[in-house]
Amino acid sequence: MREAKARKKKRNVKNIICVILIIILLAMLVLTLYIDKRDVSKEVFSPIQAWAEIAPTINVDDAIYLEETESEEVKNLISQIMSKNGLNSSNFGFFFYNINTREYYFYNEDKYFTAASTVKVPVAMLYYDKINTGEITEDDTLLYKSNAYEAGAGDVTSKYRPGSYIPYSVLLEELIVDSDNTANNILISNIGWKQYRYDIAEYSERSLSSTFYGSNVTCPGFAYDIIKYLYNHSSEYTELLENMKKSSYGKYLKEYLDYDVAHKYGSYGGYVHDYGIIYGKQTYLMGVYTKNKNNAPTLIASIGKQVVDLVEECQ
């Protein structure tokens, strides 16, 4: 899943960290022996004691010395789920990543699906970036043009009329919480229907095909990159994450889980997906992509529950 160059860089960093730790422990050992020799009556702080205090301060979330490894348990579970539910490479995609252990599993990661409303997350990210840099404020407004209207849920679609100037705060909240299509169209048209595809691609280092740049499609690999970027920069997107926790009102990935789930579903023309961050006993990134499955919302919820239960039983 990772390029050889990236893996080599991680191994080099890991080796450097190991060497540094060894040097520190040796230095502490020498210092302990020296102090002990000078005054045996004084309490000596041993290297073992020092390590006991240092180790708990290491943040496992950012522990770059941990190798990324494919989870055989999740892989086997997904295989079983696919067999039982008629899922295959033409109608199913999946990603899973455990932030704490760096275990992952991808299925069909480069398969393109109609993105539907899942695209609203990176669209929102583009605007929160503008807010964070001071280019715009949440109180600034955008003109609602008549060609932006699209049927669906949300206050922008139901309560505002073409010609209105709508605050970004309203557009961004309705975009995620109620998956407002009209809000999405207003925000995208302000950037440009072609340009926004190139802009959201910047959140990923993945090689994307011309299909991606020409239409509203996604793949599990790109969706993972979006969610991973969102997680890694959580402090820049606090409002977006809170809105994602409200999204879908407890359905899809969140339906069977008692944890907070910052997620966004998409449903259009037989394509039904959901992806997001699951704040469980550990933190998980997950995405489920389906095509022409009648029970898709329930199936997505079931997959999320089964994967989380499996992982947490193994902890």
N, C-alpha and C positions, 0 to 999 in steps of 0.2 A: 504494500500500500504506500509506503514511503520510498522516495527515490534513494538510490545508493549513496549519493552525496550527502543527503540529510542524515542518513544512518551513520555514515562515517564520522560526520561532525559530532553527533550525539555520543558515539563511542569515545571520541577524543576528549570531549568535555567530561564524560564519566571517568575516564582514566586520570585526567588532571585532578578532578575532585578527590579520587581515591588516593593519589600521591600526596595531595595537600593534607588530607586527614591523617595519613600515616606519619607525615613529617610533624604535624601538631602533636600527635600522641607520643612520638619519640622524644620530642622536645620537652613535653610535660613529664615524661618518665625521667629524663636526665635531671630536670629541675627538681623533681621530687627526691631523687637520690642525693642531690647536692644539699638540699635543705635538711634532709634527714641526717646527713653526715655531720652538718654543722651544729645542729641542736636537736637531739632526739627527743627532748622534752616537749618540743612544740608539736602541735597537731599538724599532721601532714595531709594535704588535699591530694589524693592519689589520682592518676589518670583515669582510673575506672570511675571514681566519683565525679570527675570532671565530665566524662562522657555521659554519665547518667543525667547530668544537668543540661548538657548541650543537646543531646538527641531529641528530647521532646520539643525543642524550639524549631526543628526542621519542618518546614511546611511540605507535606506530602503532595499537595496539589501542584506545587511548583518544583517537585523533585526531579530535575532533569537527568539525574543518574539512574532513574528507573527506566527500564526498557519498555517500549510499547510491545505488547504481545497480543496475539489473537486469542480470544476466549473460546476454548473448545466447548465449554459448557453452553455458552450462548449459541454457538454455531450448531451444536447438536439439537438444542431446543428449537431453534428456528427451522431446522430441517424437519423436525417432527410436526411442527405447526403447519408447515407448507404441505406436507403429505396429507394431513387431516383436512385441510381447507381448500384443496385444489389450487394452491398457489405455485407459480413457476416464474421463469425468467421473463415471460411476456406480460405478467400482470402483478408483479410484486417487487418491491425494493425495500431495503432496510439498512439502518445504521445504528450502532450502539457504541458508546465510549464511556468508560468509567474514569472520571477526572482523577480520582484518588489513586487507583491502581494502574492506570494507563492501559487497561485491557480494552480491546475493541473487537467488533465484528461488523463487517459490511457484506451485504448481499446485493448484487446488481448495482454497484455504486456509480457506474457510468451510464446507466440506462436512463434515457430521457422520458419524463412523464409531463403531461400538462400540469403546470404548477398550481393553477387556480389561485386561491387566496393565500397560499403560503408565501407568495411573492410580497405580500404586504409587510412582512417583517423587514427585509432589506430595504424596502421603500421607506419605511419609518426610520430606519437607521440613517439613511442619507439625510433626512431632515433633522434628526437629533444631532448629527455631526455639524450641520449648519448652525443650529442653536448653540452648541458648545463652543463654536469658534466665534460667535457673535455676529455672524452674517445675517441672521434673522432672530426674532424673539417669538415666544409662543403667543404673544398678543398681536403680532403682525397678522395680516389677513391675505387671503387669496380670493380672486374673483371666481365665482361659480358660473361657468359658461354652460349654455344649454346642452352642448354636445357631450358634457361630462356625465349626464344623468344615466344611471343604470339601475334597474330594479333590484331590490334586495332589502335587507334589514338596515337599521341605523338611522340616527336622527338627521344626518345630512341629507339622506335620500328622502326621508318622510317629512321633515319639518322646514327645510330650507328650499328656496326657489332660485332658478337661474337669475343671475344679476346680483345675488347676495355676495357680500364680502364676509368670508368665514375665517375665524381665527385658526391659526395652526394648532392651538391647543385642542380645539374641538375636532378638527380634521384628524389629528394623530390619535386621539382617544377613540373616536368612532371607527377609524381604520382597523384597529386591533380588537377592541372589546366587542363591537357589534359587526365586525367584518364589513364595513360600509363600502359598497362598490363605488358609489358616487364620490366619496371622499378619496378613494384610491385613484380614480380617474383625474380628479382635480389636481392631486399631488403629482402624479406622473406627467400629466400634460404640461405642468409648470416647468418640469425638467426637460421634457421632450421624449416622445415615445421610443425613439431609437437610442438617444443618449443615455437614458436611465439604465438600459441593459448593460452598457459599458461601465457605468458608475457602480452598479451592484456587483459586477464581476471583480471589482477591485478588492472586495472582501475575501477573495479566494486567490490562491496561487495556482489553481488547477487550470489545465489547458481545456478550454471550452470550445465547442464546435460552432460553426456558423448558425446552426439551428438555434442555439442558445441566444445569440445576439439578434435573431430575427423574429422570435416569438416568445410567448410566456411559457417557457418550459423550465424544468429543473431536473436534477438527478440527486440520488441520495448523497453522493460525494460532495456536490456543491452545497446542498442543504446542510450537511455536517459542517462544512467550512463556515457557513453563515452563523450557525448556532455556536460553534467553538469561538469564533471571533466575538460574538455577543457575550459569551460567558467570560472570556478573557478580559473584556473591557466593560464589565458590569457596571462599574462606577460611572461610566459615561452614558449609560442607558437605563438608569434606575426607573424612570417613569415608564419606559417601554416595557421593561420586565414586569412591573406591577400591572400594567394593562394586559400583558400576556397571561398573567396568573388569573385574571378575571375572564379571559377569553373563553368562549364556548360554554360558559356556565356549567362546568363540571363534566362535560362530555369528552369523547375521544380519549386521548391518553390519560386524562385525569379521572375518568369515570369510576374506575375500580381502585384508585390509589388514594390513600389518606394523606399524602404528602402535597406540598405546594408543587405545582407544575406550571412553569411559564411556557406556554405553547401556542401554536397557531395552526388551525386546520385549513384545508382547502377542499372544495367539492365543486366539480364541474364536468359535465359530459361523461359521467361514468368514472371519472378519476376522483378518488377520495384519499386524502393524506392527512397526517398530523406529525409535527415535529416540535421539539423543545427541550427544556432543561427540567429534569426531575430532581427535586431536592429531597432525597431519601436519607437513609443512614449514611450513604455517601452520595456524591453528586453524579448524575448520569445524563448524558446527551443521547437522545433517541429520536429516530424518525421512521415512520411506517408509510409506505406508498403502495396504493392499490389501484387496480383498473378493473372495472366491470364486476365488482363483487357486491351483491345485493345487501349483505350484512356488514358492509365495510366499517361503519362507525363502531359497532360492537366488536368486530374482529380486531380493530386497532386497539380498543380498550383492553381486550383480552390479552393481546400480545404484550402490551406494556406491563400489565399486571404480572403475567407469567415470567417475563424477563427479570423484572425487579425482584420478585419473590425468589427466583432461582439464585440470582447474584447475592442477595442478602442472606440466604440460607448458607451460602458458601463462605461467608465472612467470619 
